[in-house]
Amino acid sequence: MNFLNKIHFRDTCPQYEKKNCQSNYFQFPIRFSDTTQRDAKALYLLKKGIDTARYLDDIKETATQRYGYRGDCPNAEAFSKKTLIIPNYYTLSNHDLEYIISCLNIA
């Protein structure tokens, strides 16, 4: 199932693939306008029983500690605080996917 055809993106930005690249969509990232909007949607989805991840929140600290990052990617830092990962893996039934999509499309 293709999420992009069914999700009504309000103030969000789906992550499109570049030419000659293909994602397996095990995790589906959505970038929101700001962290507050992202966090509100994550809380709503969790209350509806849908697991989400904001695993990029500490990417700056991790990159600084492990790889010597020096703060030269401010756009990546900003995007990391606005990105929410929603599930989209092969064991989800069509019913589960439709439920996730309907919850994403509410408010």
N, C-alpha and C positions, 0 to 999 in steps of 0.2 A: 504494500500500500504506500502511496506517495503522500507524505504529510503536506507537501507544498501545495497540492491541489485542493486540500480540504480545510486547512487552517486559515482563518481570517486574521491576518496580521494587522493588529491595531497598535501603532507605535512600536512595532517590533521589526526586526530584520532577520529573515532566515539566512542561513549561511549557504550561499550558492557555490557550486563546484566550478573550478576553473576548467578551461578546455583541457582535454586529455587527462583529467583527474576524476576519480570516482570514489565516493565514500561508501563504506559498507553500511552506514547509518545505524550501527549498533547503538550509538548515542546520537541524539539529534540536538545540536546546539541552536538556541534562539537568542538573539541579542535584543535586549530591551532598550528603551530610551534612556533609562537611568537605573541605578541600583535599587531605589525604592520601589519602582514598578516591578522589577524582576523579583525582588524579595516578597512582595505582596502576592504575585502570581505563584511563586514557589510555595508559600504558606497555604494558599487556597488549594493548590493541587495536592499537597500533603494531607490536608483535611479531607480530601476526596479519595484518599488511598492511593495516590499516584506518587511514586518516588521520583525525586528530582535531585540534581546535583549542582552545586555552585563550586565545583572543584578548582576553578581558576582563581578564586579569591586570594589565595596566598602565593600565587605564581611569582610575584615580584620578589618576595622574601626567599622563596626556594631558589630562584634563578640567581639571586645575589649571593646566597650562602654556598651554593653548589657549583655555580658556573661563572662567578665573577661579574655578573650583570651590573652595569653602572648607570642604569636609569635612562638609557638612550632610545627606548621604545615607548614613549608616552602614550601613543595610540593603542598599542597592545595592552598596556597597563589599564587604560580606561575601558577597553572592550572586555577585559577579564572581569571587571566588576559589574558588568551588565549582562553577562552570558549565563543562561540557564540551560542545563542539559535535561532533556526529557527522554524517557525510554522509547526505544523503537527496535526491539530485537526479534529475532526469528521465532521465538517461542510464544510471543504475544499472539493471541487470537485476533481475528478481525473485530470481534466484539470488544475486546480490550482496547484495540487501537481506536475504534470509533468512540469509546468512552473517553479516552485521553483527549482526542480531538474535540469532542463536545465540551469537555471541561476547559480546554484552552480557549475555546471560542466564547465562553461566558465571561462577561465583564472584562 
